[in-house]
Every structure is written in C-alpha cells, then in structure tokens.
Amino acid sequence: MTTRRTLEVDLGERSYPIHIGEGLLGDASLLAPHVRGRQVMVVSNETVAPLYLERLLPALEGFEVAQVILPDGEEYKNLQVLDQIYTALLERRFDRSCTLVALGGGVVGDMTGFAAASYQRGVDFIQVPTTLLSQVDSSVGGKTGVNHPLGKNMIGAFHQPRVVIADTDTLDTLPDRELSAGMAEVIKYGLINDADFFVWLEQRMDVLMRRDKAALAEAIERSCADKAAIVAADEREAGRRALLNLGHTFGHAIETGLGYGEWLHGEAVGAGMVMAAEMSRRLGWMSDAERQRVEVLLRRAGLPTTPPSELSPARFRELMSVDKKVLGGKLRLVLLKGIGQAVISDDFPLEVLDATLQGFTGD
C-alpha cells in the first residue's frame, strides 16, 4: 500500500498543497480541482515527456489540453527557449483562465512558472516535478525565471503554483548523477536550520542512494516542510528566506563560469556548501570537525566537494559580484555558525573570502 503525504504552504489566500507519494501522476483528484479554466498547456522536455506525459494525461481528462516540449538541459533555460512556450500559448489562443502544468525538473518548472507569471500578466500554473532536486526545492516557493549569459536566474518573478504533485515513481528513471544533485538540496535543509535532519541523513545516506522509496519519501517530506515554513515566513526573500541560498552564491559562480549545463545545479551547490563551510571555519564560526562532517556527507551523496580548478579566485570574485544576493554593492553570503545554524552576513573580512577561494583554487 502506498503512503501519500500532504503538506501545506501557508500563504493565506494563495496557500497550496504539496502531495508526495507513489502513483500520483494520473490522479485527477489531486490535479483537476486546481484547474480553474478549461485550457491546459503541459510543458515538458524531450527526456521527461516520452516517459511520463501519457501517465499524466488521464488526470486532465475533460480539459482542452495542449503541450509544448522543450529541449532538455540547463543551457536551454533562456529567453529564446522560453519564447516557445509563449508561442504555443498564443497559437492555441489560450486565454487568461488557462493553466500551465510543468512536468519535469527544475529547468522546466522555473521556465513554466515564469511563462505563467508573465503570460497575459499572470495565469495559473501547477508543478509536477520529476527530479529529486525539483521535488525538494525548486517546485516549492514560487521562484521562477531564466538564466542570462552574465548571471543565473537574474530574470524572473515570484509566482506561486496552485499545487505541487511530487510522484516518487519518477525517481526510478532518474540518472544517478541527477539523484546526487538533488541530494545536495536535501542536505542543505539539514545544514541551514535542522540539525536533527542532518544527523538523520548521516544515518541513512547509503539507503537513500539505493533509492529506498520509504526513505526518499521521508527525505522529500522533511525537506519540503522545512522549505514551506521558511517560504510562509518570508515569501519574497526580504530576510530569512535567503538562508535557502546556502552554497548558491559560490555554486552559481561555478555554473556561470563553466557554462550552464557543464555542472548540474546540485553539483555546484554541493561544492559551494563545502566552500561556505570552509569560510565559516576560517571565520572561527564552525569547528573543523563540523566542516569535515559536511564534506563527508556530500561525498557520500556522490557530489563534488571542491570547485573546478579552471576558475581562479579573481574569476570567482568577478562572478560572485553579479549575483542577486549583492545589495548596495555588498556581497551577502549564507554562512554557518554550526550544523543547523545558517546565518546571512555581509560583514566579513574580504581577505577571509579571498583566502577561502585561494585555498580551493590556488593563486
């Protein structure tokens, strides 16, 4: 018997459920009540659509359903590919009561959400995430957007979905590398404000990497619960929500510097979290033993724990200066006062940042 778990993202009138479990894709009772009009545009990509589109369609029986299939990869998360969604909507004469359904990973979810936020100044959308990373992170919270050659996710909008349906069966076909990438975001929740969850992950990482369904469902539920609580308290990242960016400023620099798609987002975040932990150790905020626990757990999840050697400290600093976390010309970083104790700081000696970068990448 399958176990279904449901959480709520509490945003008043815009609150929405997150459904987690096996065999959810074709369940009309989870999806159909959140479609307010008759027109539905399913957005997917060339990898996911052949695997799961037909399984989703029974949940949309009775609606006018169209689809647009995008190329697969972070390198396609741009304005040019986004235009394919707008074109499909306009060609089919979709009106302001339409609903977009994102069937795929984080790239599909981010682009579909941004298309929904901007088409006719805002239409409904639904998240049906099919990767671990999107199930635990990008599908929840309403951040949408596309990349620019000069910076990741610099063009976007906050636009909350009507519902999130995370079918854990879709993880059966997820490549090992993608599973590891998603695990970076799971580990992040333990580091920022849930030390008990971090210990739970230390105890169960081998089981999780073997894709045990019950363990994965619990990891997804705990991750989503941690994120939902933060989003409910700070929807538009005025303060506390920025903690969710642990490792991301370093990670985005890696992604942008190498070229989108060379490293997966979770891989870059994994290395970025080790860099944040090392900088925290250099500041005297975190013990060396704790820093080693972070690195060991990420390595057990199959993630890189050092940045690519081709990025120099100077290039890192340049890339980090073009980041959404820069305010008033000051770089803000999410650092650690210990496992489960993340803080947002722009008050650190730049020489400590430079020493951290040089320690990983050389002179």
C-alpha positions as a Markdown table, in Angstrom:
| # | Residue | x | y | z |
|---|---|---|---|---|
| 1 | Met | 0.0 | 0.0 | 0.0 |
| 2 | Thr | 1.4 | 3.3 | -1.0 |
| 3 | Thr | 1.8 | 6.1 | 1.5 |
| 4 | Arg | 0.7 | 9.6 | 0.4 |
| 5 | Arg | 1.9 | 12.6 | 2.4 |
| 6 | Thr | 0.4 | 16.1 | 2.0 |
| 7 | Leu | 1.9 | 19.4 | 3.3 |
| 8 | Glu | 0.6 | 22.9 | 3.0 |
| 9 | Val | 2.5 | 26.0 | 2.1 |
| 10 | Asp | 0.7 | 28.6 | 4.2 |
| 11 | Leu | 0.4 | 31.8 | 2.2 |
| 12 | Gly | -3.1 | 32.9 | 3.1 |
| 13 | Glu | -5.4 | 33.0 | 0.1 |
| 14 | Arg | -2.6 | 31.7 | -2.1 |
| 15 | Ser | -1.8 | 28.7 | 0.1 |
| 16 | Tyr | -1.4 | 25.4 | -1.8 |
| 17 | Pro | -0.8 | 21.7 | -1.0 |
| 18 | Ile | 2.3 | 19.6 | -1.8 |
| 19 | His | 1.4 | 15.9 | -2.4 |
| 20 | Ile | 4.2 | 13.4 | -2.1 |
| 21 | Gly | 4.0 | 9.7 | -2.9 |
| 22 | Glu | 3.9 | 6.9 | -5.4 |
| 23 | Gly | 1.4 | 6.7 | -8.3 |
| 24 | Leu | 0.2 | 10.3 | -8.2 |
| 25 | Leu | 0.7 | 11.3 | -11.8 |
| 26 | Gly | -2.6 | 10.2 | -13.3 |
| 27 | Asp | -4.7 | 11.0 | -10.2 |
| 28 | Ala | -7.3 | 13.5 | -11.3 |
| 29 | Ser | -8.4 | 14.1 | -7.7 |
| 30 | Leu | -5.1 | 15.7 | -7.0 |
| 31 | Leu | -4.7 | 17.9 | -10.1 |
| 32 | Ala | -8.1 | 18.7 | -11.6 |
| 33 | Pro | -9.6 | 20.7 | -8.7 |
| 34 | His | -6.7 | 23.2 | -9.1 |
| 35 | Val | -7.5 | 23.9 | -12.8 |
| 36 | Arg | -9.9 | 26.9 | -12.8 |
| 37 | Gly | -10.4 | 27.2 | -16.6 |
| 38 | Arg | -10.8 | 24.7 | -19.4 |
| 39 | Gln | -7.4 | 25.2 | -21.2 |
| 40 | Val | -4.3 | 23.4 | -20.0 |
| 41 | Met | -0.8 | 23.7 | -21.5 |
| 42 | Val | 1.6 | 20.9 | -20.4 |
| 43 | Val | 5.2 | 22.0 | -20.6 |
| 44 | Ser | 7.8 | 19.2 | -20.5 |
| 45 | Asn | 11.1 | 18.4 | -22.2 |
| 46 | Glu | 12.4 | 15.8 | -24.6 |
| 47 | Thr | 13.6 | 13.5 | -21.8 |
| 48 | Val | 10.7 | 13.5 | -19.5 |
| 49 | Ala | 7.8 | 13.7 | -21.9 |
| 50 | Pro | 8.3 | 10.3 | -23.5 |
| 51 | Leu | 8.5 | 8.7 | -20.0 |
| 52 | Tyr | 5.6 | 10.4 | -18.2 |
| 53 | Leu | 3.4 | 12.6 | -20.3 |
| 54 | Glu | 1.0 | 9.8 | -21.2 |
| 55 | Arg | 0.8 | 8.8 | -17.5 |
| 56 | Leu | -0.2 | 12.4 | -16.6 |
| 57 | Leu | -2.9 | 12.9 | -19.2 |
| 58 | Pro | -5.7 | 10.9 | -17.5 |
| 59 | Ala | -5.6 | 13.4 | -14.7 |
| 60 | Leu | -6.5 | 16.1 | -17.3 |
| 61 | Glu | -9.4 | 14.3 | -19.0 |
| 62 | Gly | -12.2 | 16.7 | -19.9 |
| 63 | Phe | -9.9 | 19.7 | -20.4 |
| 64 | Glu | -8.6 | 21.2 | -23.6 |
| 65 | Val | -5.0 | 20.0 | -23.4 |
| 66 | Ala | -2.1 | 21.1 | -25.5 |
| 67 | Gln | 1.6 | 20.6 | -25.0 |
| 68 | Val | 5.0 | 22.1 | -25.7 |
| 69 | Ile | 8.2 | 20.0 | -25.5 |
| 70 | Leu | 11.4 | 21.9 | -24.8 |
| 71 | Pro | 15.0 | 20.8 | -25.3 |
| 72 | Asp | 16.5 | 19.3 | -22.1 |
| 73 | Gly | 19.3 | 21.0 | -20.2 |
| 74 | Glu | 20.3 | 24.0 | -18.1 |
| 75 | Glu | 21.8 | 25.5 | -21.2 |
| 76 | Tyr | 18.3 | 25.9 | -22.7 |
| 77 | Lys | 17.0 | 27.9 | -19.7 |
| 78 | Asn | 17.0 | 31.2 | -21.5 |
| 79 | Leu | 14.7 | 33.7 | -23.1 |
| 80 | Gln | 14.9 | 32.2 | -26.6 |
| 81 | Val | 13.6 | 28.8 | -25.5 |
| 82 | Leu | 11.1 | 30.5 | -23.1 |
| 83 | Asp | 9.6 | 32.1 | -26.2 |
| 84 | Gln | 8.5 | 28.6 | -27.4 |
| 85 | Ile | 6.0 | 28.5 | -24.5 |
| 86 | Tyr | 4.6 | 31.9 | -25.3 |
| 87 | Thr | 4.3 | 31.0 | -29.0 |
| 88 | Ala | 2.4 | 27.8 | -28.2 |
| 89 | Leu | 0.0 | 29.6 | -25.9 |
| 90 | Leu | -0.7 | 32.3 | -28.5 |
| 91 | Glu | -1.0 | 29.9 | -31.4 |
| 92 | Arg | -3.6 | 27.9 | -29.5 |
| 93 | Arg | -5.3 | 31.2 | -28.4 |
| 94 | Phe | -5.0 | 30.4 | -24.7 |
| 95 | Asp | -6.8 | 33.0 | -22.6 |
| 96 | Arg | -6.3 | 34.4 | -19.1 |
| 97 | Ser | -8.1 | 31.5 | -17.4 |
| 98 | Cys | -5.7 | 28.9 | -18.7 |
| 99 | Thr | -3.4 | 26.8 | -16.6 |
| 100 | Leu | 0.2 | 25.7 | -17.3 |
| 101 | Val | 1.4 | 22.4 | -16.0 |
| 102 | Ala | 5.2 | 21.9 | -15.5 |
| 103 | Leu | 6.1 | 18.3 | -16.0 |
| 104 | Gly | 9.9 | 18.0 | -15.5 |
| 105 | Gly | 12.8 | 19.0 | -13.4 |
| 106 | Gly | 13.9 | 22.4 | -12.1 |
| 107 | Val | 14.5 | 24.0 | -15.5 |
| 108 | Val | 11.1 | 23.1 | -16.8 |
| 109 | Gly | 9.5 | 24.2 | -13.6 |
| 110 | Asp | 11.3 | 27.5 | -13.5 |
| 111 | Met | 10.6 | 28.3 | -17.1 |
| 112 | Thr | 6.9 | 27.3 | -17.0 |
| 113 | Gly | 6.4 | 29.3 | -13.8 |
| 114 | Phe | 8.0 | 32.4 | -15.4 |
| 115 | Ala | 5.8 | 31.9 | -18.5 |
| 116 | Ala | 2.8 | 31.7 | -16.3 |
| 117 | Ala | 3.8 | 34.8 | -14.3 |
| 118 | Ser | 4.2 | 36.9 | -17.4 |
| 119 | Tyr | 1.7 | 35.5 | -20.0 |
| 120 | Gln | -1.2 | 38.0 | -20.1 |
| 121 | Arg | 0.2 | 39.4 | -16.9 |
| 122 | Gly | -0.2 | 36.2 | -14.9 |
| 123 | Val | -2.0 | 32.9 | -15.3 |
| 124 | Asp | -2.2 | 29.8 | -13.1 |
| 125 | Phe | 0.4 | 27.0 | -13.1 |
| 126 | Ile | 0.9 | 23.6 | -11.5 |
| 127 | Gln | 4.2 | 21.9 | -10.6 |
| 128 | Val | 4.6 | 18.2 | -11.3 |
| 129 | Pro | 8.3 | 17.8 | -10.5 |
| 130 | Thr | 10.1 | 14.7 | -11.8 |
| 131 | Thr | 13.6 | 15.0 | -10.3 |
| 132 | Leu | 14.7 | 14.9 | -6.7 |
| 133 | Leu | 16.1 | 18.4 | -6.8 |
| 134 | Ser | 12.8 | 19.8 | -8.2 |
| 135 | Gln | 10.7 | 17.8 | -5.7 |
| 136 | Val | 12.6 | 19.1 | -2.7 |
| 137 | Asp | 13.4 | 22.6 | -3.7 |
| 138 | Ser | 12.6 | 24.4 | -7.0 |
| 139 | Ser | 9.0 | 23.3 | -7.3 |
| 140 | Val | 8.1 | 24.8 | -3.9 |
| 141 | Gly | 8.1 | 28.5 | -3.1 |
| 142 | Gly | 7.3 | 30.3 | -6.3 |
| 143 | Lys | 10.7 | 31.3 | -7.6 |
| 144 | Thr | 10.6 | 31.3 | -11.4 |
| 145 | Gly | 13.0 | 32.5 | -14.0 |
| 146 | Val | 15.6 | 32.1 | -16.7 |
| 147 | Asn | 19.3 | 32.5 | -16.9 |
| 148 | His | 21.3 | 35.2 | -18.7 |
| 149 | Pro | 24.9 | 34.6 | -20.0 |
| 150 | Leu | 26.1 | 37.0 | -17.3 |
| 151 | Gly | 24.2 | 35.5 | -14.4 |
| 152 | Lys | 22.0 | 32.7 | -13.3 |
| 153 | Asn | 18.3 | 33.3 | -12.6 |
| 154 | Met | 18.7 | 37.0 | -13.0 |
| 155 | Ile | 15.4 | 37.3 | -15.0 |
| 156 | Gly | 12.4 | 36.0 | -13.2 |
| 157 | Ala | 9.4 | 36.6 | -10.9 |
| 158 | Phe | 7.8 | 35.3 | -7.8 |
| 159 | His | 4.7 | 33.3 | -8.8 |
| 160 | Gln | 3.3 | 30.6 | -6.6 |
| 161 | Pro | 1.9 | 27.3 | -8.1 |
| 162 | Arg | -1.7 | 26.2 | -7.4 |
| 163 | Val | -0.5 | 22.7 | -6.3 |
| 164 | Val | 2.7 | 20.6 | -6.3 |
| 165 | Ile | 2.4 | 16.9 | -7.1 |
| 166 | Ala | 5.7 | 15.0 | -6.4 |
| 167 | Asp | 5.3 | 11.4 | -7.7 |
| 168 | Thr | 8.3 | 9.5 | -6.3 |
| 169 | Asp | 7.9 | 6.8 | -9.0 |
| 170 | Thr | 9.5 | 9.3 | -11.4 |
| 171 | Leu | 12.8 | 8.9 | -9.4 |
| 172 | Asp | 13.0 | 5.3 | -10.8 |
| 173 | Thr | 14.3 | 6.7 | -14.1 |
| 174 | Leu | 16.4 | 9.4 | -12.7 |
| 175 | Pro | 20.1 | 9.1 | -13.6 |
| 176 | Asp | 22.5 | 8.5 | -10.6 |
| 177 | Arg | 24.1 | 11.9 | -11.2 |
| 178 | Glu | 20.7 | 13.7 | -11.0 |
| 179 | Leu | 19.9 | 11.8 | -7.8 |
| 180 | Ser | 23.1 | 13.1 | -6.3 |
| 181 | Ala | 22.4 | 16.6 | -7.5 |
| 182 | Gly | 19.0 | 16.6 | -5.8 |
| 183 | Met | 20.6 | 15.2 | -2.6 |
| 184 | Ala | 22.7 | 18.4 | -2.3 |
| 185 | Glu | 19.5 | 20.4 | -1.7 |
| 186 | Val | 18.2 | 17.8 | 0.8 |
| 187 | Ile | 21.5 | 18.1 | 2.8 |
| 188 | Lys | 21.1 | 21.9 | 2.6 |
| 189 | Tyr | 18.0 | 21.8 | 4.7 |
| 190 | Gly | 19.8 | 20.0 | 7.5 |
| 191 | Leu | 22.6 | 22.5 | 7.4 |
| 192 | Ile | 20.6 | 25.7 | 7.5 |
| 193 | Asn | 18.1 | 25.0 | 10.3 |
| 194 | Asp | 17.5 | 21.3 | 11.0 |
| 195 | Ala | 20.5 | 19.6 | 12.7 |
| 196 | Asp | 18.4 | 16.6 | 13.6 |
| 197 | Phe | 17.6 | 16.1 | 9.9 |
| 198 | Phe | 21.3 | 16.3 | 9.1 |
| 199 | Val | 22.0 | 13.5 | 11.6 |
| 200 | Trp | 19.1 | 11.5 | 10.1 |
| 201 | Leu | 20.8 | 11.9 | 6.7 |
| 202 | Glu | 24.2 | 10.8 | 8.1 |
| 203 | Gln | 22.5 | 7.7 | 9.3 |
| 204 | Arg | 20.6 | 6.9 | 6.1 |
| 205 | Met | 22.5 | 8.3 | 3.2 |
| 206 | Asp | 23.5 | 4.8 | 1.9 |
| 207 | Val | 19.9 | 3.7 | 2.0 |
| 208 | Leu | 18.8 | 6.9 | 0.2 |
| 209 | Met | 21.3 | 6.5 | -2.5 |
| 210 | Arg | 20.0 | 2.9 | -3.1 |
| 211 | Arg | 16.6 | 4.7 | -3.8 |
| 212 | Asp | 14.7 | 3.2 | -0.9 |
| 213 | Lys | 11.2 | 4.5 | -1.6 |
| 214 | Ala | 10.2 | 5.0 | 2.1 |
| 215 | Ala | 13.4 | 6.8 | 3.0 |
| 216 | Leu | 13.2 | 9.0 | -0.1 |
| 217 | Ala | 9.6 | 9.9 | 0.6 |
| 218 | Glu | 10.5 | 10.9 | 4.2 |
| 219 | Ala | 13.5 | 12.9 | 3.0 |
| 220 | Ile | 11.3 | 14.8 | 0.5 |
| 221 | Glu | 8.6 | 15.4 | 3.1 |
| 222 | Arg | 11.1 | 16.8 | 5.6 |
| 223 | Ser | 12.8 | 18.9 | 3.0 |
| 224 | Cys | 9.5 | 20.4 | 1.8 |
| 225 | Ala | 8.3 | 21.0 | 5.3 |
| 226 | Asp | 11.5 | 22.9 | 6.1 |
| 227 | Lys | 11.2 | 25.0 | 2.9 |
| 228 | Ala | 7.4 | 25.6 | 3.3 |
| 229 | Ala | 8.0 | 27.0 | 6.8 |
| 230 | Ile | 10.6 | 29.4 | 5.5 |
| 231 | Val | 8.6 | 30.5 | 2.5 |
| 232 | Ala | 5.5 | 31.1 | 4.6 |
| 233 | Ala | 7.5 | 33.4 | 6.9 |
| 234 | Asp | 9.3 | 35.3 | 4.1 |
| 235 | Glu | 7.8 | 34.7 | 0.6 |
| 236 | Arg | 9.8 | 37.3 | -1.3 |
| 237 | Glu | 13.2 | 36.8 | 0.4 |
| 238 | Ala | 13.2 | 40.0 | 2.4 |
| 239 | Gly | 15.2 | 38.2 | 5.1 |
| 240 | Arg | 15.0 | 34.6 | 6.4 |
| 241 | Arg | 14.3 | 33.0 | 3.0 |
| 242 | Ala | 17.8 | 34.0 | 1.8 |
| 243 | Leu | 19.1 | 31.2 | 4.1 |
| 244 | Leu | 17.9 | 28.8 | 1.4 |
| 245 | Asn | 20.8 | 30.1 | -0.7 |
| 246 | Leu | 23.5 | 28.3 | 1.3 |
| 247 | Gly | 26.2 | 27.4 | -1.1 |
| 248 | His | 24.3 | 29.0 | -4.0 |
| 249 | Thr | 26.5 | 32.2 | -4.5 |
| 250 | Phe | 29.6 | 30.0 | -4.8 |
| 251 | Gly | 27.6 | 27.5 | -6.8 |
| 252 | His | 26.1 | 30.0 | -9.3 |
| 253 | Ala | 29.6 | 31.3 | -9.9 |
| 254 | Ile | 30.7 | 27.8 | -10.9 |
| 255 | Glu | 27.7 | 27.3 | -13.2 |
| 256 | Thr | 28.1 | 30.6 | -14.9 |
| 257 | Gly | 31.8 | 30.4 | -15.1 |
| 258 | Leu | 31.9 | 27.0 | -16.7 |
| 259 | Gly | 28.9 | 27.5 | -18.9 |
| 260 | Tyr | 25.4 | 26.4 | -18.0 |
| 261 | Gly | 25.0 | 22.6 | -18.1 |
| 262 | Glu | 28.6 | 21.7 | -17.6 |
| 263 | Trp | 28.0 | 21.0 | -13.9 |
| 264 | Leu | 24.5 | 20.3 | -12.6 |
| 265 | His | 23.0 | 22.8 | -10.3 |
| 266 | Gly | 23.1 | 20.5 | -7.3 |
| 267 | Glu | 26.7 | 19.6 | -8.0 |
| 268 | Ala | 27.7 | 23.3 | -8.0 |
| 269 | Val | 25.7 | 23.8 | -4.8 |
| 270 | Gly | 27.4 | 20.8 | -3.2 |
| 271 | Ala | 30.8 | 22.3 | -3.8 |
| 272 | Gly | 29.5 | 25.7 | -2.8 |
| 273 | Met | 28.3 | 24.4 | 0.6 |
| 274 | Val | 31.8 | 23.0 | 1.3 |
| 275 | Met | 33.2 | 26.4 | 0.4 |
| 276 | Ala | 30.8 | 28.1 | 2.7 |
| 277 | Ala | 31.6 | 25.7 | 5.5 |
| 278 | Glu | 35.3 | 26.3 | 5.0 |
| 279 | Met | 34.9 | 30.1 | 5.0 |
| 280 | Ser | 32.8 | 29.7 | 8.2 |
| 281 | Arg | 35.7 | 27.6 | 9.7 |
| 282 | Arg | 38.2 | 30.3 | 8.8 |
| 283 | Leu | 36.0 | 32.9 | 10.5 |
| 284 | Gly | 36.0 | 30.8 | 13.7 |
| 285 | Trp | 32.3 | 30.2 | 13.4 |
| 286 | Met | 32.4 | 26.5 | 12.8 |
| 287 | Ser | 34.7 | 23.7 | 14.1 |
| 288 | Asp | 37.0 | 21.7 | 11.7 |
| 289 | Ala | 35.1 | 18.6 | 12.8 |
| 290 | Glu | 31.8 | 20.0 | 11.7 |
| 291 | Arg | 33.3 | 21.2 | 8.4 |
| 292 | Gln | 34.5 | 17.7 | 7.8 |
| 293 | Arg | 31.1 | 16.2 | 8.5 |
| 294 | Val | 29.6 | 18.5 | 5.8 |
| 295 | Glu | 32.2 | 17.3 | 3.3 |
| 296 | Val | 31.9 | 13.6 | 4.2 |
| 297 | Leu | 28.1 | 13.6 | 3.8 |
| 298 | Leu | 28.2 | 15.4 | 0.5 |
| 299 | Arg | 30.9 | 12.9 | -0.8 |
| 300 | Arg | 28.7 | 10.0 | 0.3 |
| 301 | Ala | 25.9 | 11.5 | -1.7 |
| 302 | Gly | 28.2 | 11.3 | -4.8 |
| 303 | Leu | 28.8 | 15.1 | -5.0 |
| 304 | Pro | 31.9 | 17.1 | -5.8 |
| 305 | Thr | 33.4 | 18.8 | -2.7 |
| 306 | Thr | 35.8 | 21.1 | -4.5 |
| 307 | Pro | 35.2 | 23.7 | -7.2 |
| 308 | Pro | 36.6 | 23.2 | -10.7 |
| 309 | Ser | 40.3 | 24.1 | -11.0 |
| 310 | Glu | 39.8 | 26.3 | -14.0 |
| 311 | Leu | 38.1 | 29.0 | -12.1 |
| 312 | Ser | 40.6 | 31.4 | -10.5 |
| 313 | Pro | 39.9 | 33.3 | -7.3 |
| 314 | Ala | 39.7 | 36.5 | -9.3 |
| 315 | Arg | 37.2 | 35.0 | -11.7 |
| 316 | Phe | 35.2 | 33.7 | -8.7 |
| 317 | Arg | 35.1 | 37.1 | -7.2 |
| 318 | Glu | 34.0 | 38.6 | -10.5 |
| 319 | Leu | 31.2 | 36.1 | -11.0 |
| 320 | Met | 30.0 | 36.4 | -7.4 |
| 321 | Ser | 29.7 | 40.2 | -7.8 |
| 322 | Val | 27.0 | 39.6 | -10.4 |
| 323 | Asp | 24.5 | 37.9 | -8.1 |
| 324 | Lys | 21.0 | 38.5 | -6.7 |
| 325 | Lys | 22.5 | 38.4 | -3.2 |
| 326 | Val | 24.5 | 41.6 | -3.8 |
| 327 | Leu | 22.8 | 44.6 | -2.1 |
| 328 | Gly | 24.1 | 48.1 | -2.1 |
| 329 | Gly | 27.3 | 46.9 | -3.6 |
| 330 | Lys | 27.9 | 44.5 | -0.7 |
| 331 | Leu | 28.1 | 40.7 | -1.2 |
| 332 | Arg | 25.9 | 38.8 | 1.2 |
| 333 | Leu | 26.8 | 35.2 | 1.9 |
| 334 | Val | 25.0 | 32.4 | 3.7 |
| 335 | Leu | 27.5 | 31.0 | 6.2 |
| 336 | Leu | 27.3 | 28.6 | 9.1 |
| 337 | Lys | 27.6 | 29.1 | 12.9 |
| 338 | Gly | 27.5 | 25.3 | 13.1 |
| 339 | Ile | 25.4 | 22.5 | 11.6 |
| 340 | Gly | 21.8 | 23.6 | 11.6 |
| 341 | Gln | 22.7 | 27.2 | 12.2 |
| 342 | Ala | 22.9 | 29.2 | 9.0 |
| 343 | Val | 23.3 | 33.0 | 9.0 |
| 344 | Ile | 23.2 | 35.7 | 6.4 |
| 345 | Ser | 26.2 | 38.0 | 6.5 |
| 346 | Asp | 27.7 | 40.9 | 4.6 |
| 347 | Asp | 30.0 | 41.7 | 7.5 |
| 348 | Phe | 33.1 | 39.6 | 6.9 |
| 349 | Pro | 36.7 | 40.5 | 6.0 |
| 350 | Leu | 37.1 | 40.2 | 2.3 |
| 351 | Glu | 40.6 | 38.7 | 2.9 |
| 352 | Val | 38.9 | 35.7 | 4.5 |
| 353 | Leu | 36.8 | 35.2 | 1.4 |
| 354 | Asp | 39.9 | 35.6 | -0.8 |
| 355 | Ala | 41.8 | 33.1 | 1.4 |
| 356 | Thr | 39.0 | 30.6 | 1.1 |
| 357 | Leu | 38.9 | 30.9 | -2.7 |
| 358 | Gln | 42.7 | 30.6 | -2.9 |
| 359 | Gly | 42.6 | 27.6 | -0.6 |
| 360 | Phe | 40.4 | 25.8 | -3.1 |
| 361 | Thr | 41.5 | 27.1 | -6.4 |
| 362 | Gly | 45.1 | 28.3 | -5.9 |
| 363 | Asp | 46.7 | 31.6 | -6.8 |
